[in-house]
Every structure is written in C-alpha cells, then in structure tokens.
Amino acid sequence: MTDMEFVTISSGELTARVTPFGAELWSLTDRFGREYMTDADPAFWTGHAPILFPIVGALNGNRYRLDGREYELPKHGFARHSLFDVVETAADRAVFRLRDSAATRKVYPFAFALDLEFRLEGMCLHTTATVINAGDGAMPFSFGYHPAFAWPLPGGAAKADHTIAFEQAEPQPIRRIDLPTGLVQPEPVATPVEGHLLMPEAAQFETDALIWDRLASRSLTFGTPGGTQLAVAFPDMPMLGIWQKPGANYLCIEPWQGMADPLGYSGDFRAKPGVLSLEPGMSRSFRMDVSVLTAD
C-alpha cells in the first residue's frame, strides 16, 4: 500500500495514517518518528486495527439466525473488508463512512451507516465510531475495536517489563475460546489479573484471546512504569479482549460491545449476549482514546 492510499492527520505531536479500506488505523507515530502500532510481520498477522461490525468474533458455523431466517457472516463481520467513503478531512481530523449496499443486505438485512472519526489532539488519538439505523425496524448489532499496539513499545524496555494496569481491580473470571470452533467456552476461568495488574506474556495467548465479559474498568494503561506507556480509554464498551499471535511484536487491546457466539449457540441473533438493538433513526457511539505517555 502506498502513501497515496492513506489519509494522514497530525496534531504536531502525533501523526496517524488511516486507510479507507476498513477505515483501519495503520500507523501512529510521534514527532520523533517512533511507531506505536504493530509491525504487521506477515509471519504472525498482517492486521493493524480492524473495525468489528456488525459482529464481534466468530459465529457458530459462521451463521446466525434472525427472525426465522439464516444468514452467513465471517468472523468479525464485513466492515473490516469494506471500502469506506472519506467524508471529511482536516489537518488533525478525518471521518470515514460505510453505508449498507445490496451486498451487505444479503448477509445483514438492515439499512445503516457506520461513521469512524479519527481526531488528534496533542498526544492523544480520539476515535469515535457511530452506528446509525437508517431503516424502519429495530437493528441488532455488535461493535468492537481491534488495535494492535507495538510490543515492546518504543523506548527500549523489554517485552517482559510491560504491564497492563486496569483502572479498577478485576477479580472476576474471564472467558476463553474453544480453538476448534472459535466460540466462547461455557465455563469461565480464573483471571490472570492480580488486583489491577496483568503481566502479559506470549504463553497466555496459546489458546487465543483473554476475554473479559464482566469488566469493571473502562480504561487501562499499557507499557512500562516510568517509561513509554499508552493510556487506553473506552467509556462506552463493557467487554475487552487482549490477544496476540504468541511471539509477535504486537499486543491487541480490544474494547468490545459483544463477543463470539457461546459454544453451540443456536438462538436468535437478537438474544445473543452483547448484542444491542437500535430503533429506527437512532444512533449509538463508541469512543476509544489512546494517549501516548513518554518519559521525555
């Protein structure tokens, strides 16, 4: 992908590059050129920060049932593989929009708009996704962010020195994925968080993501205390996934509204855990703020 295919915005302190394909953030650098996003090593995963809509995670058999009919959708839905329109640009701001089409209505029978606004302010990237029901019936959906941050972050600290500090203590058990199906296992497991603190390590992700569906926090800090850190706030989303391909140089910190189907799920999509419903003409927004904190 060439620079001509990106929309670039800057605050003077930070610069972000976003591709209209999937409205995906590819790069976040500071004024010294330090990169805070994944290296996208193809030996592991070439994603950067896909947008998850209208589902998060996998469906049972890649299919869902809705009002007596069955539809097929791939993992995480179609937004990440869709070309968004660029509807607004400024030096420090860009807005991308995806609308329903004949192709989307075959797999998701709703009229909608999905707007992604990226705005830089000093050392913070503000991202707001807004889902709009443009149809005449209640519209069920889920939404999620999937940013892959550099691990280790710039600054010279080792991976093992990085921590995730949650805003609140997180004593509740977490959920794990059933690897053969990609669905959520029925039994929760003990949290790896000690108080507020998680020490991420590659072995934790050998059975896929760590999933919090009973999350107390709406923000966290990732990085090395006293060194480079990212403060990630997600006030509108009650769930979280943390994931990497073991050994890769990234860590995905994923605020979610929704998650994969429970193992064996065969109910209606509207009744699935984490699915929201929008009435006609209504909208719902989901914000994620990423602030870069550096020792200098």
ABEGO torsion letter per residue (X at the ends): XBAAABBBBBAGABBBBBBABGGBBABBBBAAGBBABBAGBAAABABABBBBOABBEBBBGGBBBBGGBBBBBBBGEAAAABBBBBABBBAABBBBBBBBBAAAAAABBBBBBBBBBBBBBEABBBBBBBBBBABABBBBBBBBBABBBBOBBBGGBBAAABBBBBABBBABBBBBBBAAAGBBBABBBBBABBEABBBBBAAAAAAEBBBBABBABABBBBEBBGBBBBBBBBAABABBBBBBBBGBABBBBBBBBEBBBBBGBABBAAABBGBBBBBBGBBBBBBBBBBBBBAX
